[in-house]
Amino acid sequence: MPRMDLPLHTETPRQQLSQDVASYVRELIISGRVRRGDFLRIDSIAKAMQVSSTPVREGLLLLQLEGFVRLSPRRGFQVVGFSRQDVRDIFWAQAILAGELASRAALVITEEELGEIDRLLADHAEALGVRDEPRYTRLAHRFHRAINLAARSPRLAILLGGMTKQLPNRFYGMVEDQLDGTLDYHPRIQEALRARDGEAARALMVEHLVNGGDILVRRLEEQGIWEEET
């Protein structure tokens, strides 16, 4: 049977614009700049982002699938908001997939990949020491990504990547800013990988990310995100 060469799927510029709109509005919602019950004006978002109304509408439809907004007939898109449990659920779901990936990685990771993780940990600790938030957030992402890639399970990693997009990157930075938790978990996960201990790697990764959800909830509470709730 002849081999069929399938075309590679690439994201079109309009699809990327829709994703950008979704990220922008998601940030507005989670940061509290728009609140539960507010209606979102498509023209205002289009003006702020300097795009047409079409990707704005498509981006808002993506957020409706995620549960952040809902489309009310003849009224437009209304903010649903999110709760403390929503944040914890996002991190829990990520933790389950990331834990499985860490467990698989422990069984197949190479010495070269372990060496890269060592370098990332050293750079991450240095960035934390000088309070370079953009850098330590980026390095933490690279640390987790290195483990996900080492698992040799690309579809599972893609599923996890989709989940991480439900929160803006800066919120992960707020979690990484908790020095004790991050500096404790990352080396312990690395040690489990070196020991080829899949169950330990899984348990540590799950605990790390679930704890991260609790940390983010506390940080958002400090910012008064849910101050209007009773």
C-alpha positions in Angstrom: 0.0 0.0 0.0 1.5 3.4 -1.0 2.4 5.8 1.8 0.2 8.8 2.1 2.0 12.0 3.0 -0.5 14.0 5.0 -0.1 17.8 5.1 1.2 19.2 8.4 -1.4 21.1 10.4 -0.4 24.7 11.0 -2.3 27.3 12.9 -3.6 30.1 10.6 -3.0 33.7 11.5 -6.7 34.2 12.3 -6.6 31.2 14.6 -3.6 32.6 16.4 -5.5 36.0 16.8 -8.4 34.2 18.3 -6.1 32.5 20.8 -4.5 35.8 21.6 -8.0 37.3 22.2 -8.9 34.4 24.5 -5.6 34.9 26.5 -6.2 38.7 26.8 -9.8 38.3 28.0 -8.9 35.4 30.3 -6.4 37.7 31.9 -9.0 40.4 32.4 -11.3 37.9 34.1 -8.8 36.2 36.3 -7.1 39.5 37.3 -10.5 40.8 38.4 -10.5 43.7 35.9 -13.9 42.4 34.7 -16.2 40.7 37.1 -18.9 38.1 37.1 -22.0 39.4 35.3 -20.2 42.1 33.3 -20.9 42.2 29.5 -17.9 42.2 27.2 -18.0 44.7 24.3 -16.6 43.1 21.1 -15.7 46.5 19.6 -13.9 47.6 22.8 -11.8 44.5 22.8 -11.1 44.8 19.1 -9.9 48.4 19.6 -7.7 47.5 22.6 -6.1 44.6 20.7 -6.1 46.4 17.3 -7.8 43.5 15.5 -11.1 43.1 13.7 -14.3 41.9 15.4 -14.1 38.4 13.9 -11.2 37.0 15.9 -12.6 38.7 19.0 -15.9 36.8 18.6 -14.0 33.6 17.9 -11.8 34.1 21.0 -14.9 34.7 23.1 -16.4 31.5 21.8 -13.3 29.7 22.9 -13.7 31.1 26.3 -17.3 30.0 26.4 -16.1 26.4 25.8 -13.8 26.9 28.8 -16.6 28.2 31.0 -15.3 31.7 31.5 -18.1 33.5 29.5 -21.5 32.7 28.2 -23.3 34.1 25.2 -26.7 35.6 26.1 -29.1 35.9 23.2 -29.4 39.5 22.0 -27.2 40.7 24.8 -23.7 39.4 24.0 -21.0 37.7 26.0 -21.3 37.8 29.7 -18.5 37.0 32.2 -19.2 33.9 34.2 -16.1 34.3 36.3 -14.3 31.6 38.2 -14.1 30.3 41.7 -11.5 29.1 44.1 -12.5 25.6 43.3 -12.1 26.3 39.6 -8.5 27.3 40.2 -7.9 24.2 42.3 -9.5 22.0 39.6 -7.3 23.4 36.9 -4.2 22.6 38.9 -5.5 19.1 39.9 -6.2 18.2 36.3 -2.7 19.4 35.4 -1.2 17.5 38.3 -2.7 14.1 37.2 -1.4 14.4 33.7 2.0 15.9 34.8 2.3 13.1 37.4 1.8 10.4 34.8 4.3 12.1 32.5 6.9 12.3 35.3 6.4 8.7 36.1 6.9 7.6 32.5 9.9 9.9 32.2 11.6 8.3 35.2 11.7 5.0 33.3 13.2 6.3 30.0 15.0 9.6 30.6 18.5 9.8 29.3 21.7 11.1 31.0 21.7 13.9 28.6 18.2 14.9 29.5 19.0 14.6 33.2 22.0 16.9 32.6 19.7 19.5 31.0 17.4 19.3 34.0 20.4 19.9 36.3 21.3 23.0 34.4 17.7 24.3 34.5 17.5 23.8 38.2 20.8 25.7 38.8 19.7 28.6 36.6 16.2 28.6 38.2 17.7 28.9 41.7 20.0 31.7 40.5 17.0 33.6 39.0 15.0 33.2 42.2 17.9 34.5 44.2 17.9 37.8 42.4 14.1 38.0 42.1 14.1 37.9 38.3 10.4 36.9 37.9 10.3 36.6 34.1 13.4 34.5 34.1 12.5 32.1 36.9 9.0 31.7 35.5 10.4 30.8 32.1 12.9 28.4 33.6 10.3 26.7 35.7 8.2 26.2 32.5 11.3 24.7 30.8 11.9 22.4 33.7 8.4 20.9 33.5 8.6 20.8 29.7 11.9 18.9 29.8 10.2 16.2 32.0 7.2 16.1 29.8 9.3 15.6 26.6 11.4 13.0 28.3 8.3 10.9 28.9 8.1 10.1 25.2 4.3 10.5 25.3 3.7 13.5 22.9 -0.1 13.2 22.9 -0.3 13.3 26.7 2.0 16.3 26.7 -0.2 18.1 24.2 -3.2 17.5 26.4 -1.4 18.9 29.4 -0.2 21.9 27.3 -3.8 22.7 26.5 -4.7 22.8 30.1 -1.9 25.1 31.1 -3.3 27.7 28.7 -6.4 28.1 30.9 -4.3 30.4 33.1 -2.1 33.3 32.1 1.7 32.7 32.4 2.0 35.3 35.1 -0.2 33.3 37.4 2.3 30.5 37.2 4.9 33.0 38.1 3.0 33.9 41.3 3.2 30.2 42.2 6.9 30.0 41.4 7.5 33.0 43.6 6.9 30.8 46.7 10.6 30.0 47.2 10.4 27.2 49.7 7.9 25.1 47.8 9.5 25.4 44.4 13.1 25.0 45.6 12.0 21.9 47.6 9.9 20.1 45.0 12.0 20.6 41.9 15.2 19.0 43.3 13.2 16.1 44.8 11.5 15.4 41.5 14.9 15.5 39.8 16.2 13.0 42.4 13.3 10.7 41.7 14.0 10.8 38.0 17.7 10.0 38.6 16.7 7.1 40.8 14.3 5.8 38.1 11.6 5.9 40.7 8.4 6.4 38.7 6.0 6.3 41.6 8.0 8.9 43.6 8.3 11.2 40.6 4.5 10.9 40.1 3.7 11.6 43.8 6.0 14.6 44.0 4.7 16.1 40.8 1.1 15.7 41.8 1.8 17.2 45.3 3.8 20.0 43.8 1.1 21.1 41.4 -1.9 20.6 43.7 0.0 22.7 46.3 0.6 25.3 43.5 -3.2 25.6 43.1 -3.6 26.3 46.8 -0.8 28.9 46.7 -2.4 30.7 43.7 -5.8 30.8 45.5 -4.2 32.4 48.5 -2.4 35.0 46.3 -5.6 35.8 44.5 -7.5 36.2 47.8 -4.8 38.6 48.9 -5.5 40.7 45.7 -9.2 40.8 46.6 -10.4 38.8 43.5 -13.3 37.3 45.4 -13.9 40.1 47.8 -17.5 40.6 46.5 -18.4 37.0 47.3 -20.2 36.2 50.5 
